[in-house]
Amino acid sequence: MDFANPPDLPLIQRLALGYGAGEARFMFGLFFAFDARLGQLVAQANEPMLAQIRLAWWRDELGKPVTMRARGDPILDALGQHCQGIDPALQALVSGWEELLVEPPLSAASALAFAQGRADAFAGLARLQGAGGAASPAEAAARRWALVDLWGKLSTPVERDMLGGLVQEHVAQSPAVRLPRPLRPLAVLDGLARRAAKRGDPEMLGSRSATLAVLRLGMFGR
């Protein structure tokens, strides 16, 4: 699998990935592909228990030494090769997605736990990219993006209203931050999430000015 251009990513992640360079592009592509794989397991689950079993497999494999893990899955193999030392952060992403398998309606606690799982994973990515000093801002940026992204995926009015309240509380009033250049794809996602939150609309690419915003965020990081 070409992780610099992984297939089947959501449009917003493809756009953000376009502003990664070299190793950073590869690593973000790998993380986006892993995140998308977990999301597919949740979205396509007819039986939550089966999805929980599959997610537990990922969490268990990531808890093993690399030499003892199953072989043959390109994402798991690449995580073992390139992401050693941040296995707890990767397991947190798995646990975050598992929060979406709870009995509906989704609670605020589960939504925040999902967002924190993504946040922990991208804080780990910041450390891998030599930007450990930006791990905390990267965590906050990923949490904001995760909340707005989830807001746009919910279908019931009760859940959307709940997420809208969380977004106003945790995203809309957040100040812009500048992340290091290797984290530029995350800066794009964060900037689009904050714009959507301020508009009160979960569609991060829904406005006419979104294209210009992507260009500005991609070039300047804010």
N, C-alpha and C positions, 0 to 999 in steps of 0.2 A: 504493500500500500504506500502511495506517495503522500506522506504526511505534510509536505509543503503545500499540497493541493488535494486534501482529502475529499472524497466524493460525498454527496448527499448532506452537506452541511446546510443549515438555514442560511438564507441570504445575508442576514446581518453579520453572521460570523464569517462568511466568505468575504464580505467587504472589509471587515476588521482585519482579517488575516492578510489581505492585500497590502497592509501597511507594516507587516512584519518583514524583517530582513534576515537572511542567512539562517543561523542557528535558531534565532528567536522565532522566525516563521515556522520552522520545523517543529519546535517545541509547542508553540501555540496550536499548530495543526494537530499534533498528537493529542493535546489536552481537549481540543474541540471534538476530535473524533471519539475519544473516550467518553466525554460528556454526552455526545449524541448517541452512542451505543447504549449507555445506561438509560437515556431518555426513551429510546425505542423499546427497551424491555418493559418500561413502565407503561408507555402509551399503548402498546400492543397486547397488554396482558388482559386476557379474558377472565383469568382467575388470579386474584392478587397473591394467593399462596404460591403459585408457580413462579410469578415474578420475584417474590421474596426469596425463593430457593435460588433462582439465577443470580440475583444480586448478592446473596450470601456466598455463592461460589466465587464471585469476583472479590469480595472482601476477604475470603479465606485465602485465595491465591495470592493476593497482595500482602497478606500477613506472613507468607512463607519466604524463606531465603530464595533468591532468584534461581539458584541451581535446582531447587526442589519444586518449582512451579510447572504447571502443565505447559506444554509446548504446542505451537502451531497456530495460535490465534495471533494475528499480526499486531493488534493493539497491545495485548498482554506482553508479547515478546518485546515490543518497543519500549513499553513502560519499564520492564525489567532491565533493559539495556541502557536507557537514558535517564531514568528517574530514581536511581537508587538514593536512599537516604530520606525520601519524603513519603514513604509508604503510608504512614498515618494520615497524611493529607489526602492521599488518593482514596484511602478507605473512608475518609470523611465524606468525600464526594458520593461514594456508593450509598452511605447511610443517609445522606441528604435526599437522594432520589427515592430511597425507600420510604421517606416520610410522606410521599405523595400517594402511597398505597393504602393509607388509612381509610376507614369508613367515612364516606361523605356525610355532611359537607366538610371540606378542608378547614382546619382550625388555624388561627393565627400562629399558634405555637409550632405547628407542623410546617407552615409556610416559612417562618423564620428559621426553622431548623434546616429546611431545604436550602435556603439562601446561604446559611452559614456553611453548609457542606461545600457549596461552590466556592465560597470565600476562602475556606481553608485550603482548597486545592490550588487556587491561583496565588495564594500567599506562598505555598510551596513552590510553585513555578517561579515566582520572583526570586526565591533563594537559589533555585537552580540556575537562573540567568545571571547570577552574580549581583543581584539587586536586593540583597537581604535587608538593606537599610530601608527599602521601600515595601517590605512585606506587609506592614500594617496598612499603608495607603492602598496597596493592591488588594488586600483583604476587604477593605471598605468598598473599593470600587466594584469588585466582583459581587459583593453582597447587594449593592444597589442595582446592578444589571440583573442579577438573579430575581430580585423582587419584581422589577418591571417586566421582565421576560415571562415570569409565571403569571403575572396579572393579565397579560395578553392571551394566555392559553386557557384560562378558566372560562367555563361556559355558563354556570349558574349565576343568577343575579346576587344571591347571598354571598357566594365566594368572591365574585368580582368586587362587590362593595367592601368586603373585608380586606381584600388585597389593596384596593384603592386607598383605604385608610392607612394601611401599613406603608404604602408608597409615599403618601403625603407626610407621614411621620418620619420615615427613615431616608427618603430620597430627595423629595422636592426642595427641602431647605438646605441640602448639603452643599457646601462650597465647592467650586471647581478646584481640582488638584492637578499638579503636573507629575506624571509618572516618568521614570527613566525611559530612554529611547527603546531599550529591549522590550518594554512592556507597552509599546504603542498600540497593539491591537486591543488591549484591555482599556486603554484610555479612550479609544473610539467607542467601545461598548458603554463605558461609564458615561461619556458625554451624551450619547444618544439617550441613555436611560434617564439622565437628569433632565434633558429637554422634554422628554415624554411626560415625566412626572410633573413638571411645571405647567404643561398644557392640560394635564388631567386626562391624557389619552394614552392607553397602553401601546399603541402602534408606534414603534420607535422610528419607522421609516415612512410614516403616513403623511407627513406634511411636505409641501413643495420645497421647503428650505432644507429638508433632510439631506439631500445630495450635497449641498454646499457645506452643511455641518460635517458630513463624513469627510469631505476634502480637507476642511480646516482642522478637524481633530486628527486626521491621519498625518497631515503635514506638520502641525505645531503641537499636537498633544493636548489641546484645550480650546 
